[in-house]
Amino acid sequence: ESNRLILSNLLANQRREIKDFDIDNPTEFETIPEQKITKNITGLQYEGGYLDNKLEFSSALKYYTYNLSAIEFNSQQIIEQTEGFFGWNVGLKYNISDNLAIRGSYERGFLIPEIFQFAGNATGIVANGEIAPEESDNYNLGFLFSKRFNDNYAFSLTTNAFIRDQRDIIFLDINQTPLRYIKAEDVNS
């Protein structure tokens, strides 16, 4: 009764088609080959309640994949990437009383880049097929307080501390010409 197993899947497709119009004759244009990225995240999560549901535990394993097929506009260089990797998280919540709880969690997370970060935008940002997904270790600690006075009035207060240790964060480097998205090795936030 106090246990759940959840299977989820998120599939996202992005397609981009760009037409290069002739400035002297806007009815004529050259179509640049379609760019596309398919992202898929499959997750298996367990949630359970213990000690008469005073202790709540959850954990998930996620498998991230992406498949990129694009072309760099200026050089016409083909960019293709296929990657797959695991992420996971774990969380605990302890209900000290009916009104007070403490919770903590850890996540090993990833953020797959958008197609324009890989392939540029055809106007001033060039491709960087070498960028990798952002990685982060996320830590969270929180306290929850709630009090119901009657059917119409309640008070709740939540406070959290959150630390994100990021690697390979992607940003637009405006200090080089031409512009391109690059990654920074380590960023703490």
C-alpha positions in Angstrom: 0.0 0.0 0.0 2.8 2.4 0.8 5.0 1.5 -2.2 4.8 2.7 -5.9 6.9 1.8 -8.9 6.7 4.3 -11.7 7.9 3.9 -15.3 8.0 7.1 -17.4 9.3 8.1 -20.8 9.8 11.5 -22.4 10.4 11.7 -26.2 11.0 15.1 -27.8 11.8 15.8 -31.4 13.0 19.2 -32.7 13.3 19.8 -36.4 14.5 23.0 -38.0 14.4 24.0 -41.6 16.1 27.2 -42.8 15.6 28.9 -46.1 18.3 31.3 -47.4 16.5 34.0 -49.4 18.0 35.9 -52.3 18.0 39.6 -51.1 17.4 40.8 -54.7 14.6 38.3 -55.4 12.8 37.2 -52.2 10.8 34.6 -54.1 13.9 32.6 -54.8 15.7 30.8 -52.0 18.0 28.0 -51.2 16.8 25.4 -48.6 19.5 24.4 -46.1 19.2 20.7 -45.2 16.9 20.0 -42.3 18.4 19.8 -38.8 16.9 17.5 -36.2 17.5 16.3 -32.7 15.6 13.5 -30.9 15.9 13.4 -27.1 14.6 10.5 -25.0 14.6 10.1 -21.3 13.4 6.9 -19.7 13.0 6.7 -15.9 12.2 4.1 -13.4 11.2 5.5 -10.0 10.5 3.8 -6.6 8.5 5.6 -3.8 7.9 4.0 -0.4 6.6 4.9 3.0 8.1 3.4 6.1 7.5 3.7 9.9 3.8 4.3 9.5 4.7 6.8 6.6 6.8 9.0 8.9 9.7 8.2 6.6 9.3 8.6 2.9 11.9 7.4 0.4 12.2 7.8 -3.3 14.8 6.9 -5.9 14.9 7.0 -9.6 17.2 5.8 -12.4 17.1 7.7 -15.7 18.5 6.8 -19.1 19.1 9.8 -21.4 19.7 9.5 -25.1 19.9 11.9 -28.0 20.5 11.7 -31.7 21.6 14.8 -33.6 21.7 15.3 -37.3 22.6 18.8 -38.5 24.7 20.8 -40.8 26.9 23.8 -40.1 25.6 26.6 -42.3 28.8 28.3 -43.4 31.1 25.3 -43.9 28.3 22.8 -44.8 30.0 20.4 -42.4 27.7 17.6 -41.3 27.3 17.2 -37.5 26.1 13.9 -36.2 26.0 12.7 -32.6 24.4 9.8 -30.7 24.9 9.6 -27.0 23.4 7.6 -24.1 24.1 7.9 -20.4 22.6 7.3 -16.9 21.4 9.7 -14.3 19.8 9.1 -10.9 18.4 10.7 -7.8 17.5 9.7 -4.3 15.4 11.6 -1.7 14.3 11.2 1.9 11.6 13.0 3.9 11.0 12.5 7.6 7.7 13.7 9.1 8.7 14.8 12.6 5.1 15.6 13.5 1.8 16.3 11.6 3.0 19.9 11.2 6.8 19.6 10.7 9.0 17.7 8.2 12.6 17.7 7.0 13.7 16.5 3.5 16.9 16.0 1.6 17.8 14.9 -1.9 20.6 14.3 -4.3 20.4 14.2 -8.1 23.0 13.4 -10.7 21.4 15.3 -13.6 22.0 16.2 -17.2 20.8 18.8 -19.6 21.0 17.9 -23.3 21.8 20.9 -25.5 19.3 22.5 -27.9 19.8 22.1 -31.6 20.9 25.7 -32.1 23.6 25.2 -29.5 25.1 22.3 -31.5 24.5 23.7 -35.0 24.4 27.5 -34.7 21.7 29.7 -36.1 22.8 30.6 -39.7 23.0 34.3 -38.9 26.1 34.8 -36.7 26.5 31.9 -34.4 28.5 29.0 -35.8 28.2 25.3 -35.0 30.1 23.5 -32.2 29.4 19.8 -32.6 31.9 19.1 -29.8 29.8 20.4 -26.9 28.5 17.8 -24.5 25.4 17.7 -22.2 25.7 19.7 -19.1 26.2 17.6 -16.0 25.4 18.5 -12.4 25.4 17.1 -8.9 22.4 18.7 -7.1 22.0 18.7 -3.3 18.8 19.9 -1.6 17.9 20.2 2.1 14.5 21.6 3.2 12.2 22.1 6.2 8.4 22.2 5.9 5.9 23.5 8.4 2.2 23.6 8.0 -0.7 24.3 10.3 -4.4 24.1 9.4 -6.6 26.3 11.6 -9.9 25.3 10.1 -11.5 24.6 6.8 -10.8 28.1 5.5 -7.5 29.0 7.0 -4.1 27.3 6.9 -0.5 28.4 7.1 2.6 26.8 5.6 6.2 27.6 5.4 8.9 25.9 3.4 12.6 26.7 3.3 15.3 25.1 1.2 19.0 25.2 0.7 20.1 24.1 -2.8 23.6 23.6 -4.1 24.4 22.8 -7.8 27.8 21.6 -8.8 27.8 21.9 -12.6 30.2 20.7 -15.2 30.3 21.4 -18.9 27.8 24.3 -18.6 27.0 25.6 -22.1 27.1 29.4 -22.8 27.4 31.7 -25.8 31.0 32.9 -25.9 30.8 36.6 -27.0 34.6 37.1 -26.8 35.4 35.3 -30.0 34.4 35.8 -33.7 32.5 34.2 -35.0 30.2 33.5 -32.0 29.7 30.0 -30.9 28.3 28.1 -27.9 31.1 26.5 -25.8 31.3 24.8 -22.4 32.9 25.8 -19.2 34.6 23.0 -17.2 33.3 23.7 -13.7 30.7 26.1 -12.4 29.3 26.3 -8.9 26.0 27.9 -8.2 
